[in-house]
Amino acid sequence: MHPALRPYVVRPSPRLARYVFVGALTGFAGVALSFAIVHVIDVRHGNDRQAEIERRHEARARCAHRATGVMLSRTIAHDLAVRAWPSWVADHPDRACPTSIAELAPYLGSGTEVDSWGHAYHFACGGSRLSVGSDGPDGIRGTRDDLWSDR
């Protein structure tokens, strides 16, 4: 056999040889039964492998979706603090801080009041600085997955 073809050749398992040997001892019915058993085992292993592949694909998709949500929410938080807030300050010279994110959202467009997970953005205003934050995927403020415009 050519060496390049070796990886593509499926060799019978030692189990199959045992089943054939036992089947030969018990006659034709034993051989047929042993092949049926081997077939069931192979199908079960194939199904297990396919299920594992599907689980890995789903996990990869969830990871990519979460990463996209993090990037989008962080970008919007940054834009609210860096682009929308200066415009808001120019339109409201008598006030230092907005009362809610709803006042800043019109400066960026619709859909900027909530993050990728449907939670409202929050902010901290102090002096000449505004920090906009998201509670992250878990929706709980003060946890490790929180996102801030200035961090």
Backbone as ProteinMPNN parsed JSONL, in Angstrom:
{"seq_chain_A": "MHPALRPYVVRPSPRLARYVFVGALTGFAGVALSFAIVHVIDVRHGNDRQAEIERRHEARARCAHRATGVMLSRTIAHDLAVRAWPSWVADHPDRACPTSIAELAPYLGSGTEVDSWGHAYHFACGGSRLSVGSDGPDGIRGTRDDLWSDR", "coords_chain_A": {"N_chain_A": [[0.843, -1.166, 0.0], [0.47, 2.25, -0.742], [2.292, 4.737, 1.012], [1.072, 7.282, 1.367], [-1.618, 6.782, 1.357], [-2.231, 5.471, 3.674], [-3.282, 6.921, 6.018], [-5.953, 7.126, 5.324], [-7.122, 4.678, 5.297], [-9.351, 2.564, 6.843], [-8.905, 0.62, 9.481], [-9.873, -2.571, 10.705], [-11.169, -2.924, 13.981], [-9.664, -4.412, 16.944], [-11.665, -5.479, 18.424], [-13.599, -6.182, 16.54], [-12.334, -8.336, 15.304], [-12.352, -10.135, 17.435], [-15.125, -10.546, 17.705], [-15.723, -11.73, 15.24], [-14.229, -14.068, 15.465], [-15.485, -15.309, 17.688], [-17.988, -15.538, 16.573], [-17.437, -17.276, 14.449], [-16.922, -19.591, 15.845], [-19.424, -20.141, 16.88], [-21.0, -20.499, 14.706], [-22.876, -19.534, 11.732], [-24.987, -17.839, 12.573], [-23.907, -16.693, 14.819], [-21.857, -15.184, 13.671], [-23.326, -13.326, 12.163], [-24.712, -12.061, 14.253], [-22.557, -11.005, 15.679], [-21.538, -9.133, 13.831], [-23.715, -7.415, 13.755], [-23.718, -6.42, 16.348], [-21.226, -5.1, 16.387], [-21.771, -3.164, 14.471], [-23.792, -1.659, 15.749], [-22.336, -0.656, 17.899], [-20.402, 0.885, 16.548], [-22.068, 2.79, 15.305], [-23.102, 4.051, 17.55], [-20.755, 5.167, 18.642], [-20.121, 6.898, 16.538], [-22.329, 8.638, 16.648], [-21.896, 9.767, 19.163], [-19.491, 11.126, 18.68], [-20.379, 12.958, 16.751], [-22.235, 14.424, 18.251], [-20.503, 15.626, 20.085], [-19.016, 17.262, 18.382], [-21.049, 19.004, 17.532], [-21.695, 20.217, 20.004], [-19.322, 21.619, 20.465], [-19.333, 23.422, 18.311], [-21.617, 24.947, 18.943], [-20.78, 26.074, 21.367], [-18.662, 27.64, 20.452], [-20.069, 29.444, 18.849], [-21.646, 30.737, 20.8], [-19.632, 31.982, 22.261], [-18.541, 33.716, 20.337], [-20.78, 35.338, 19.901], [-21.063, 36.538, 22.406], [-18.639, 37.942, 22.575], [-18.993, 39.771, 20.505], [-21.16, 41.225, 21.526], [-19.951, 42.394, 23.771], [-17.986, 44.028, 22.58], [-19.606, 45.774, 21.051], [-21.223, 47.001, 23.06], [-19.253, 48.224, 24.624], [-18.214, 50.042, 22.768], [-20.445, 51.699, 22.278], [-20.821, 52.769, 24.867], [-18.442, 54.186, 25.12], [-18.752, 56.007, 22.977], [-21.019, 57.422, 23.869], [-19.891, 58.787, 26.029], [-17.733, 60.189, 24.872], [-18.504, 61.322, 22.413], [-21.316, 61.995, 22.446], [-21.764, 63.31, 24.92], [-20.141, 65.774, 24.947], [-21.517, 67.152, 22.914], [-24.026, 67.369, 24.079], [-23.386, 68.969, 26.304], [-22.707, 71.344, 24.996], [-25.208, 72.074, 24.049], [-26.569, 72.469, 26.416], [-25.564, 74.626, 28.291], [-26.02, 75.536, 30.857], [-26.177, 73.443, 32.599], [-24.385, 70.875, 34.325], [-24.384, 68.081, 34.239], [-26.181, 65.454, 32.578], [-29.513, 64.244, 33.362], [-30.211, 61.66, 32.825], [-29.37, 58.791, 30.794], [-31.036, 58.86, 28.654], [-31.111, 61.482, 27.812], [-28.7, 61.765, 26.505], [-28.751, 59.898, 24.476], [-30.148, 60.713, 22.032], [-28.15, 62.057, 20.645], [-26.54, 60.175, 19.517], [-28.192, 58.382, 18.212], [-30.939, 56.06, 17.675], [-31.461, 53.217, 19.869], [-29.316, 53.344, 21.559], [-29.644, 53.52, 24.246], [-29.761, 51.208, 25.698], [-27.719, 48.355, 26.491], [-26.061, 45.587, 24.793], [-27.322, 43.442, 25.973], [-29.758, 44.251, 26.787], [-29.869, 45.837, 29.055], [-30.048, 48.929, 30.791], [-27.799, 51.641, 30.178], [-25.592, 53.213, 32.529], [-24.292, 56.109, 34.255], [-21.554, 58.142, 35.447], [-20.937, 61.287, 36.525], [-18.631, 63.856, 36.741], [-17.285, 66.896, 37.274], [-15.327, 67.759, 34.627], [-15.711, 65.446, 33.275], [-17.23, 62.467, 32.036], [-18.306, 59.262, 32.7], [-19.46, 56.366, 31.209], [-21.277, 53.425, 31.774], [-21.874, 49.856, 31.527], [-23.778, 47.137, 32.766], [-22.967, 44.701, 31.926], [-23.049, 41.242, 30.671], [-24.275, 39.768, 32.754], [-25.945, 41.542, 34.027], [-25.677, 42.644, 36.532], [-24.609, 45.163, 38.603], [-21.307, 46.137, 39.425], [-19.83, 43.822, 39.169], [-17.296, 41.597, 37.745], [-17.667, 41.585, 34.975], [-18.551, 44.031, 34.124], [-18.702, 46.908, 31.995], [-16.949, 49.861, 31.137], [-16.715, 53.196, 29.887], [-14.3, 54.505, 30.2], [-12.374, 52.675, 30.902]], "CA_chain_A": [[0.0, 0.0, 0.0], [1.233, 3.489, -0.83], [2.297, 5.386, 2.342], [0.177, 8.438, 1.423], [-2.992, 6.314, 1.53], [-2.405, 4.83, 4.987], [-4.201, 7.603, 6.949], [-7.337, 7.047, 4.868], [-7.594, 3.297, 5.364], [-9.953, 2.243, 8.134], [-8.529, -0.746, 9.862], [-10.834, -3.155, 11.636], [-10.729, -2.874, 15.372], [-9.433, -5.734, 17.535], [-12.973, -5.952, 18.857], [-14.229, -6.833, 15.4], [-11.692, -9.648, 15.135], [-12.877, -11.017, 18.488], [-16.503, -10.914, 17.386], [-15.702, -12.678, 14.12], [-13.728, -15.34, 15.988], [-16.559, -15.915, 18.481], [-19.038, -15.88, 15.622], [-17.039, -18.475, 13.705], [-17.078, -20.737, 16.745], [-20.837, -20.433, 17.119], [-21.696, -20.736, 13.458], [-23.27, -18.366, 10.928], [-25.822, -16.93, 13.375], [-22.989, -15.951, 15.68], [-21.164, -14.191, 12.848], [-24.294, -12.27, 11.868], [-24.942, -11.346, 15.502], [-21.363, -10.233, 16.027], [-21.497, -7.963, 12.956], [-24.772, -6.507, 14.189], [-23.24, -5.773, 17.578], [-20.169, -4.159, 16.01], [-22.425, -2.058, 13.78], [-24.46, -0.827, 16.757], [-21.291, 0.041, 18.661], [-19.831, 1.916, 15.677], [-23.056, 3.857, 15.14], [-23.152, 4.782, 18.821], [-19.542, 5.992, 18.719], [-20.273, 7.974, 15.555], [-23.293, 9.608, 17.184], [-21.229, 10.482, 20.253], [-18.551, 12.071, 18.073], [-21.156, 14.028, 16.105], [-22.789, 15.257, 19.324], [-19.403, 16.427, 20.625], [-18.719, 18.297, 17.387], [-22.125, 19.987, 17.598], [-21.529, 20.973, 21.244], [-18.209, 22.559, 20.296], [-19.779, 24.492, 17.412], [-22.532, 25.81, 19.693], [-19.976, 26.831, 22.333], [-17.921, 28.641, 19.689], [-21.024, 30.474, 18.435], [-21.989, 31.522, 21.994], [-18.462, 32.791, 22.591], [-18.458, 34.793, 19.345], [-21.897, 36.249, 20.144], [-20.759, 37.307, 23.609], [-17.557, 38.879, 22.256], [-19.586, 40.836, 19.701], [-21.941, 42.055, 22.445], [-19.021, 43.166, 24.6], [-17.38, 45.078, 21.755], [-20.633, 46.754, 20.703], [-21.6, 47.761, 24.263], [-18.125, 49.079, 25.012], [-18.134, 51.119, 21.784], [-21.542, 52.648, 22.525], [-20.516, 53.477, 26.119], [-17.385, 55.145, 24.794], [-19.333, 57.063, 22.139], [-21.878, 58.264, 24.71], [-19.052, 59.642, 26.859], [-16.785, 61.002, 24.118], [-19.157, 62.055, 21.313], [-22.639, 62.547, 22.777], [-21.732, 64.22, 26.07], [-19.731, 67.138, 24.573], [-22.608, 67.804, 22.169], [-25.067, 67.69, 25.061], [-22.885, 70.097, 27.091], [-22.816, 72.542, 24.156], [-26.63, 72.442, 23.966], [-27.069, 72.755, 27.774], [-24.45, 75.254, 29.014], [-26.388, 75.853, 32.235], [-26.175, 72.208, 33.407], [-23.107, 70.16, 34.292], [-24.58, 66.671, 33.911], [-27.547, 65.064, 32.212], [-30.199, 63.505, 34.432], [-30.282, 60.244, 32.453], [-28.793, 58.424, 29.498], [-32.016, 59.22, 27.627], [-30.777, 62.81, 27.305], [-27.526, 61.646, 25.638], [-29.013, 58.954, 23.375], [-30.465, 61.334, 20.735], [-26.947, 62.538, 19.968], [-25.932, 59.038, 18.804], [-29.187, 57.666, 17.425], [-31.784, 55.135, 18.442], [-30.86, 51.962, 20.295], [-28.11, 53.543, 22.354], [-29.982, 53.641, 25.663], [-29.561, 49.908, 26.346], [-26.56, 47.628, 25.979], [-26.345, 44.404, 23.96], [-28.087, 42.457, 26.745], [-31.036, 44.852, 27.137], [-29.774, 46.574, 30.316], [-29.821, 50.363, 30.584], [-26.486, 52.182, 30.543], [-25.581, 54.147, 33.658], [-23.148, 57.005, 34.099], [-21.044, 58.902, 36.58], [-20.528, 62.587, 36.001], [-17.872, 64.616, 37.719], [-16.463, 67.963, 36.717], [-15.215, 67.811, 33.172], [-15.619, 64.066, 32.807], [-18.408, 61.617, 32.125], [-18.031, 57.846, 32.471], [-20.676, 55.606, 30.927], [-21.038, 52.017, 32.049], [-22.855, 48.805, 31.267], [-23.685, 46.091, 33.789], [-22.429, 43.497, 31.302], [-23.985, 40.163, 30.361], [-25.048, 39.258, 33.901], [-26.905, 42.561, 34.434], [-25.471, 43.006, 37.942], [-23.604, 46.211, 38.711], [-20.213, 45.915, 40.361], [-19.173, 42.531, 38.968], [-16.116, 41.654, 36.857], [-17.978, 41.721, 33.544], [-19.042, 45.38, 33.826], [-17.934, 47.652, 31.0], [-16.957, 51.303, 31.349], [-16.181, 53.931, 28.738], [-12.957, 54.996, 30.47], [-11.502, 51.601, 31.417]], "C_chain_A": [[0.894, 1.236, 0.0], [1.15, 4.211, 0.52], [1.337, 6.566, 2.452], [-1.271, 8.023, 1.664], [-3.257, 5.737, 2.92], [-3.344, 5.571, 5.938], [-5.672, 7.446, 6.574], [-7.924, 5.643, 4.948], [-8.125, 3.04, 6.767], [-9.633, 0.786, 8.441], [-9.57, -1.293, 10.827], [-10.275, -3.137, 13.056], [-10.467, -4.283, 15.891], [-10.736, -6.341, 18.054], [-13.67, -6.726, 17.755], [-13.634, -8.221, 15.19], [-12.195, -10.628, 16.201], [-14.286, -11.479, 18.177], [-16.562, -11.931, 16.243], [-15.24, -14.047, 14.598], [-14.811, -16.055, 16.792], [-17.694, -16.348, 17.562], [-18.704, -17.131, 14.841], [-17.184, -19.718, 14.569], [-18.543, -21.127, 16.918], [-21.629, -20.651, 15.84], [-22.114, -19.431, 12.801], [-24.098, -17.367, 11.726], [-24.949, -16.09, 14.291], [-22.246, -14.882, 14.928], [-22.095, -13.018, 12.556], [-24.554, -11.429, 13.112], [-23.74, -10.482, 15.87], [-21.234, -9.001, 15.134], [-22.565, -6.946, 13.341], [-24.34, -5.736, 15.427], [-22.176, -4.728, 17.252], [-20.78, -2.945, 15.322], [-23.098, -1.108, 14.783], [-23.431, -0.021, 17.548], [-20.684, 1.164, 17.822], [-20.785, 3.082, 15.471], [-23.128, 4.704, 16.406], [-21.934, 5.692, 18.983], [-19.614, 7.158, 17.741], [-21.228, 9.049, 16.037], [-22.679, 10.42, 18.313], [-20.248, 11.516, 19.705], [-19.284, 13.246, 17.434], [-21.743, 14.976, 17.155], [-21.708, 16.15, 19.93], [-19.033, 17.558, 19.669], [-19.783, 19.393, 17.439], [-22.037, 20.83, 18.864], [-20.413, 22.002, 21.11], [-18.589, 23.712, 19.373], [-20.71, 25.456, 18.138], [-21.769, 26.664, 20.697], [-19.198, 27.938, 21.622], [-18.847, 29.78, 19.267], [-21.423, 31.355, 19.622], [-20.843, 32.467, 22.358], [-18.348, 33.971, 21.631], [-19.57, 35.814, 19.571], [-21.604, 37.128, 21.354], [-19.674, 38.341, 23.327], [-18.081, 40.043, 21.432], [-20.388, 41.777, 20.587], [-21.057, 42.93, 23.308], [-18.431, 44.314, 23.791], [-18.384, 46.175, 21.416], [-21.003, 47.621, 21.906], [-20.483, 48.689, 24.7], [-18.003, 50.272, 24.056], [-19.229, 52.16, 22.019], [-21.292, 53.433, 23.811], [-19.457, 54.547, 25.868], [-17.938, 56.312, 23.973], [-20.271, 57.982, 22.926], [-21.042, 59.252, 25.513], [-18.214, 60.611, 26.04], [-17.448, 61.836, 23.017], [-20.453, 62.727, 21.739], [-22.563, 63.585, 23.899], [-21.227, 65.619, 25.711], [-20.805, 67.886, 23.778], [-23.728, 68.221, 23.112], [-24.653, 68.91, 25.886], [-23.01, 71.389, 26.289], [-24.266, 73.02, 24.05], [-27.222, 72.832, 25.319], [-25.956, 73.409, 28.601], [-24.749, 75.542, 30.483], [-26.358, 74.625, 33.145], [-24.846, 71.473, 33.253], [-23.266, 68.718, 33.827], [-26.01, 66.415, 33.462], [-28.196, 64.308, 33.375], [-30.3, 62.022, 34.118], [-29.606, 60.031, 31.1], [-29.744, 58.814, 28.364], [-31.743, 60.609, 27.048], [-29.598, 62.759, 26.336], [-27.815, 60.83, 24.378], [-29.359, 59.636, 22.054], [-29.244, 61.828, 19.96], [-26.225, 61.424, 19.209], [-26.918, 58.299, 17.914], [-29.946, 56.671, 18.285], [-31.026, 53.858, 18.794], [-29.625, 52.114, 21.153], [-28.406, 53.7, 23.842], [-29.758, 52.339, 26.421], [-28.382, 49.205, 25.698], [-27.0, 46.387, 25.187], [-27.218, 43.377, 24.664], [-29.406, 43.031, 27.242], [-31.037, 45.606, 28.453], [-29.461, 48.033, 30.012], [-28.385, 50.731, 30.962], [-26.647, 53.081, 31.761], [-24.333, 55.014, 33.527], [-22.778, 57.637, 35.425], [-20.465, 60.191, 36.011], [-19.78, 63.334, 37.1], [-16.99, 65.64, 37.041], [-16.483, 67.971, 35.205], [-15.162, 66.42, 32.554], [-16.933, 63.339, 32.988], [-17.963, 60.195, 31.828], [-19.35, 57.129, 32.291], [-20.35, 54.138, 31.112], [-22.205, 51.127, 31.685], [-22.671, 47.737, 32.342], [-23.197, 44.764, 33.222], [-23.476, 42.417, 31.107], [-24.83, 39.703, 31.544], [-26.067, 40.275, 34.422], [-26.77, 43.016, 35.874], [-24.33, 44.013, 38.021], [-22.555, 45.845, 39.751], [-19.543, 44.56, 40.221], [-18.058, 42.672, 37.936], [-16.451, 41.906, 35.398], [-18.547, 43.097, 33.189], [-18.126, 46.068, 32.833], [-18.062, 49.137, 31.281], [-16.29, 51.991, 30.173], [-14.726, 54.34, 28.956], [-12.017, 53.929, 31.03], [-11.174, 50.616, 30.345]], "O_chain_A": [[1.936, 1.266, 0.655], [0.074, 4.294, 1.112], [0.829, 6.829, 3.542], [-2.072, 8.833, 2.13], [-4.414, 5.539, 3.291], [-4.142, 4.923, 6.615], [-6.545, 7.616, 7.425], [-9.113, 5.454, 4.688], [-7.43, 3.272, 7.757], [-10.049, -0.134, 7.737], [-10.09, -0.56, 11.669], [-9.078, -3.311, 13.284], [-10.992, -5.25, 15.339], [-10.886, -7.561, 18.113], [-14.256, -7.782, 17.992], [-14.365, -9.176, 14.926], [-12.434, -11.8, 15.913], [-14.617, -12.651, 18.356], [-17.354, -12.872, 16.279], [-15.789, -15.07, 14.189], [-15.037, -17.252, 16.613], [-18.288, -17.408, 17.758], [-19.578, -17.962, 14.592], [-17.534, -20.786, 14.067], [-18.863, -22.304, 17.084], [-22.819, -20.961, 15.898], [-21.748, -18.35, 13.261], [-23.922, -16.159, 11.565], [-25.223, -14.911, 14.511], [-22.016, -13.793, 15.455], [-21.703, -11.859, 12.686], [-24.609, -10.203, 13.025], [-23.903, -9.349, 16.322], [-20.862, -7.931, 15.616], [-22.331, -5.74, 13.257], [-24.577, -4.532, 15.53], [-22.213, -3.612, 17.769], [-20.352, -1.816, 15.563], [-22.977, 0.111, 14.663], [-23.64, 1.159, 17.828], [-20.474, 2.269, 18.322], [-20.361, 4.237, 15.464], [-23.205, 5.93, 16.336], [-22.059, 6.841, 19.407], [-19.215, 8.275, 18.071], [-20.969, 10.239, 15.859], [-22.912, 11.625, 18.412], [-20.18, 12.641, 20.2], [-18.859, 14.394, 17.562], [-21.746, 16.192, 16.963], [-21.972, 17.309, 20.252], [-18.767, 18.68, 20.1], [-19.455, 20.579, 17.394], [-22.278, 22.036, 18.813], [-20.544, 23.129, 21.588], [-18.209, 24.856, 19.624], [-20.596, 26.669, 17.959], [-22.073, 27.845, 20.865], [-19.089, 29.051, 22.137], [-18.46, 30.947, 19.318], [-21.529, 32.573, 19.481], [-21.074, 33.62, 22.721], [-18.09, 35.097, 22.057], [-19.341, 37.017, 19.448], [-21.868, 38.33, 21.328], [-19.768, 39.482, 23.78], [-17.661, 41.183, 21.634], [-20.311, 42.995, 20.424], [-21.383, 44.092, 23.551], [-18.382, 45.448, 24.266], [-18.061, 47.361, 21.483], [-21.086, 48.844, 21.785], [-20.741, 49.823, 25.104], [-17.72, 51.388, 24.491], [-18.969, 53.362, 21.965], [-21.527, 54.641, 23.846], [-19.572, 55.674, 26.35], [-17.623, 57.47, 24.246], [-20.312, 59.187, 22.676], [-21.423, 60.413, 25.666], [-18.001, 61.746, 26.466], [-16.994, 62.942, 22.725], [-20.674, 63.898, 21.432], [-23.224, 64.622, 23.832], [-21.844, 66.593, 26.142], [-20.983, 69.093, 23.942], [-24.309, 69.296, 22.961], [-25.475, 69.789, 26.142], [-23.38, 72.424, 26.844], [-24.525, 74.221, 23.972], [-28.277, 73.465, 25.364], [-25.452, 72.785, 29.535], [-23.828, 75.768, 31.268], [-26.502, 74.767, 34.359], [-24.258, 71.459, 32.172], [-22.412, 68.187, 33.118], [-26.94, 67.083, 33.916], [-27.507, 63.799, 34.259], [-30.457, 61.205, 35.026], [-29.316, 60.98, 30.371], [-29.304, 59.069, 27.242], [-32.11, 60.88, 25.905], [-29.494, 63.602, 25.445], [-27.195, 61.048, 23.337], [-28.894, 59.17, 21.013], [-29.31, 61.997, 18.742], [-25.388, 61.703, 18.35], [-26.509, 57.65, 16.952], [-29.636, 56.469, 19.459], [-30.078, 53.471, 18.111], [-28.952, 51.128, 21.45], [-27.496, 53.988, 24.62], [-29.586, 52.35, 27.639], [-28.078, 49.418, 24.524], [-28.191, 46.186, 24.951], [-27.801, 42.517, 24.003], [-30.105, 42.389, 28.025], [-32.104, 45.985, 28.935], [-28.704, 48.336, 29.09], [-27.828, 50.21, 31.929], [-27.718, 53.643, 31.991], [-23.421, 54.683, 32.77], [-23.558, 57.667, 36.377], [-19.609, 60.17, 35.126], [-20.244, 63.427, 38.237], [-16.056, 65.291, 36.319], [-17.528, 68.166, 34.583], [-14.64, 66.235, 31.455], [-17.657, 63.56, 33.958], [-17.312, 59.949, 30.813], [-20.255, 57.262, 33.114], [-19.304, 53.656, 30.677], [-23.347, 51.568, 31.552], [-21.551, 47.467, 32.775], [-23.029, 43.8, 33.969], [-24.661, 42.647, 31.349], [-25.976, 39.293, 31.363], [-26.963, 39.908, 35.182], [-27.651, 43.702, 36.391], [-23.22, 43.745, 37.561], [-22.872, 45.314, 40.816], [-18.753, 44.181, 41.087], [-17.894, 43.729, 37.327], [-15.603, 42.393, 34.651], [-18.983, 43.302, 32.057], [-16.916, 45.838, 32.829], [-19.141, 49.623, 31.62], [-15.399, 51.426, 29.538], [-13.988, 54.506, 27.985], [-10.966, 54.262, 31.578], [-10.454, 49.649, 30.595]]}, "name": "protein", "num_of_chains": 1, "seq": "MHPALRPYVVRPSPRLARYVFVGALTGFAGVALSFAIVHVIDVRHGNDRQAEIERRHEARARCAHRATGVMLSRTIAHDLAVRAWPSWVADHPDRACPTSIAELAPYLGSGTEVDSWGHAYHFACGGSRLSVGSDGPDGIRGTRDDLWSDR"}
